[in-house]
Amino acid sequence: MREGVPTLLAVAHGTRDERGPGVVRALLARVRELRPWLPVAGSYAELAEPSLEEAVSGVGGPVVVVPLLLGRGYHALVDIPGRVERLRPDAVVSGPLGPSAMLAGAVADRLLAGLPGGPRLLRSDAVVLGAAGSSDPAGVADVRAAARLVSRRLRRPVPFGFVAAGGPPLAGVVAEQRASGAGRVLVASYLLAPGFFHGRMGGAGADHVSGPVGAHDALARLVLRRFDEARLACADVVPVA
């Protein structure tokens, strides 16, 4: 640990699914491996412990909060920054992880790695990006941007659909792709961890739904990138090489 180095406090959304915290722990373990001298802690916005309030109150010295969220929305834009501000007005809060080419690469990797028959797309395959959804226009725009990035990675059109609020319903987008003559309809999961939303993707009628991004190496590097961006944007935090 270097003197003056802020703590990276990651904040995941939280889930009642016991697998979710395991994914977060594995992701943060990889972050620590990539930067062993950096203090790293984890917390949750809801549904799991430690809470954001417990974690941020326990950090001494400077802190950079990194939401483990894949796009903008209420939690990233209002909830997490507001809760941090009330307890630690000196803290810095980064932007969400996505959209990002690094994240799109991880999403594509997860899709290809789990395909029945091997990690290769067929010409007749249709790919749909499956996301939780957002009622915030900024959140919808971020998923649209993420779909474009995954499309570039896979070199084919990639529409998107939601299993919750806002935007086109995933089941409807899957049905449209099937009606257009696709051989297989594959859903690339735009989620961090398993839980309620991933379960709903399984009921959208696709031939295959990829696993969540999880503790992918690219995601761990992206967490550090968001930390560095926020740290360097704040003159009160000591820059670290």
C-alpha positions in Angstrom: 0.0 0.0 0.0 1.3 3.4 -0.9 0.9 6.5 1.2 -2.0 8.7 0.0 -3.5 6.0 -2.2 -7.3 6.2 -2.0 -9.4 3.2 -1.3 -11.4 1.8 -4.2 -14.9 1.1 -2.8 -16.9 -0.9 -5.2 -20.7 -0.8 -5.0 -22.7 -3.5 -6.6 -26.5 -3.3 -6.9 -27.1 -6.4 -4.7 -29.3 -9.5 -5.1 -31.0 -12.1 -2.9 -29.3 -14.8 -5.1 -26.5 -16.2 -3.0 -24.3 -16.5 -6.1 -24.3 -12.7 -6.6 -21.9 -11.8 -3.8 -19.6 -14.6 -4.8 -19.3 -13.1 -8.2 -18.5 -9.7 -6.7 -15.9 -11.2 -4.4 -14.2 -13.0 -7.3 -14.2 -9.8 -9.4 -12.6 -7.7 -6.6 -10.1 -10.5 -5.9 -9.0 -10.1 -9.5 -8.8 -6.3 -9.1 -6.5 -6.8 -6.1 -4.3 -9.2 -8.1 -3.9 -6.6 -10.9 -3.0 -3.9 -8.4 -1.8 -5.5 -5.1 -0.9 -2.2 -3.4 -4.4 -0.7 -3.8 -6.9 -0.9 -0.9 -10.1 -2.5 -2.3 -13.4 -2.9 -0.5 -16.9 -4.0 -1.6 -20.4 -3.0 -0.7 -24.0 -3.2 -2.0 -26.7 -0.6 -2.7 -29.4 -2.9 -1.5 -30.4 -6.5 -0.7 -26.9 -7.6 0.5 -24.2 -6.7 3.0 -22.2 -4.8 3.8 -24.3 -1.8 2.8 -22.8 1.2 1.1 -23.3 3.2 4.3 -21.5 0.6 6.4 -18.6 0.3 4.0 -18.0 4.0 3.3 -18.2 4.9 7.0 -15.5 2.3 7.7 -12.9 3.7 5.2 -10.3 6.0 6.6 -8.6 8.4 4.3 -9.5 9.2 0.7 -12.0 7.0 -1.1 -13.1 6.6 -4.7 -16.5 4.9 -5.1 -16.9 2.8 -8.2 -20.5 1.6 -8.9 -20.4 -1.9 -10.4 -23.3 -1.0 -12.7 -23.3 -1.4 -16.5 -25.0 1.8 -17.3 -26.6 5.0 -16.1 -29.9 5.0 -14.2 -31.3 5.9 -10.8 -28.6 4.0 -8.8 -25.7 5.4 -10.8 -26.8 8.9 -11.2 -28.8 9.7 -8.0 -28.9 7.0 -5.4 -25.2 6.1 -4.9 -23.8 9.6 -5.3 -26.4 11.0 -2.9 -25.8 8.4 -0.2 -22.0 8.9 -0.5 -22.3 12.7 -0.3 -24.3 12.5 2.9 -21.6 10.5 4.7 -18.4 11.3 2.9 -18.6 14.6 1.0 -14.9 14.4 0.3 -15.3 11.1 -1.6 -15.2 10.8 -5.3 -17.8 8.7 -7.2 -16.9 7.3 -10.7 -19.2 6.8 -13.6 -20.7 3.3 -14.2 -18.7 0.6 -15.9 -20.5 0.8 -19.2 -20.9 1.3 -22.0 -17.3 0.3 -22.9 -15.5 -1.6 -25.6 -13.8 -3.6 -22.9 -17.2 -4.6 -21.4 -18.6 -5.4 -24.8 -15.6 -7.7 -25.4 -16.3 -9.5 -22.1 -20.0 -9.9 -23.0 -19.0 -11.4 -26.4 -16.5 -13.7 -24.8 -19.2 -15.1 -22.4 -21.6 -15.7 -25.2 -19.1 -17.5 -27.4 -17.6 -19.6 -24.6 -21.0 -21.0 -23.6 -22.4 -21.8 -27.1 -23.6 -25.3 -27.7 -21.3 -27.0 -30.2 -18.3 -24.7 -29.6 -17.3 -21.1 -29.5 -18.3 -20.1 -33.0 -21.3 -18.2 -34.4 -23.1 -19.6 -37.4 -24.0 -17.3 -40.3 -27.7 -17.9 -39.5 -27.4 -17.1 -35.8 -29.1 -14.0 -34.5 -27.7 -12.3 -31.4 -29.7 -10.1 -29.1 -28.3 -8.1 -26.2 -30.4 -8.9 -23.1 -30.4 -6.2 -20.3 -32.3 -5.6 -17.1 -33.8 -2.4 -18.4 -34.2 1.2 -17.2 -36.9 3.8 -17.1 -34.2 6.5 -17.4 -33.6 7.6 -21.1 -29.8 7.7 -20.3 -29.9 4.1 -19.2 -31.7 3.1 -22.4 -29.2 5.0 -24.5 -26.3 3.3 -22.7 -27.7 -0.2 -23.5 -28.2 0.9 -27.1 -24.6 2.0 -27.2 -23.5 -1.3 -25.6 -25.4 -3.2 -28.3 -23.5 -1.3 -31.0 -20.2 -2.2 -29.4 -21.1 -5.9 -29.1 -22.3 -5.7 -32.8 -18.8 -4.5 -33.8 -17.2 -7.2 -31.8 -19.3 -10.0 -33.3 -19.5 -8.4 -36.8 -23.3 -8.8 -37.1 -26.4 -6.7 -36.1 -27.2 -6.9 -32.4 -30.5 -5.5 -31.3 -31.3 -5.2 -27.6 -34.2 -6.1 -25.3 -35.1 -5.6 -21.7 -36.6 -8.0 -19.1 -37.9 -5.2 -16.9 -38.7 -1.5 -17.3 -38.3 0.6 -20.4 -37.3 -0.2 -24.0 -38.3 -3.2 -26.1 -39.2 -6.4 -24.3 -36.6 -9.1 -24.7 -39.1 -11.8 -25.6 -40.5 -9.6 -28.3 -37.1 -8.9 -29.9 -36.3 -12.7 -29.7 -39.6 -13.5 -31.5 -38.8 -10.9 -34.2 -35.4 -12.4 -34.9 -37.0 -15.9 -35.1 -39.7 -14.7 -37.4 -37.1 -13.1 -39.7 -35.6 -16.5 -40.3 -32.7 -16.8 -37.8 -31.4 -20.4 -37.3 -30.7 -19.8 -33.6 -31.5 -16.8 -31.5 -28.9 -16.2 -28.9 -29.1 -13.8 -26.0 -25.9 -12.1 -24.8 -26.4 -11.3 -21.2 -25.7 -7.7 -20.2 -25.6 -8.4 -16.5 -22.9 -8.6 -13.9 -24.1 -11.6 -11.9 -26.8 -14.2 -11.8 -30.1 -13.4 -10.1 -33.7 -12.5 -10.9 -33.1 -10.7 -14.2 -30.9 -13.5 -15.6 -33.6 -15.9 -14.7 -36.2 -13.9 -16.6 -33.9 -13.9 -19.7 -34.1 -17.7 -19.7 -37.9 -17.4 -20.2 -37.6 -15.1 -23.2 -37.7 -17.9 -25.8 -34.1 -17.8 -27.0 -32.2 -20.9 -28.0 -29.3 -19.9 -25.7 -28.7 -17.3 -23.0 -25.1 -16.6 -22.1 -23.9 -16.4 -18.5 -23.5 -13.0 -16.8 -20.1 -11.2 -17.4 -19.0 -12.1 -13.9 -15.3 -11.9 -12.8 -14.0 -11.5 -16.3 -10.4 -10.1 -16.5 -11.6 -7.3 -18.8 -14.2 -6.2 -16.3 -11.6 -6.1 -13.5 -9.4 -3.9 -15.7 -12.4 -1.7 -16.4 -13.1 -1.3 -12.7 -9.5 0.0 -12.3 -10.0 2.3 -15.3 -13.1 3.9 -13.8 -11.2 4.3 -10.5 -8.3 6.0 -12.2 -10.5 8.3 -14.2 -12.4 9.5 -11.1 -9.2 9.8 -9.1 -7.3 11.9 -11.6 -10.4 14.1 -12.1 -10.2 15.2 -8.5 -7.4 17.6 -7.6 -7.8 16.7 -3.9 -6.7 13.1 -4.5 -3.0 12.3 -4.8 -2.2 10.9 -8.3 -0.5 7.6 -8.4 1.6 6.3 -11.2 
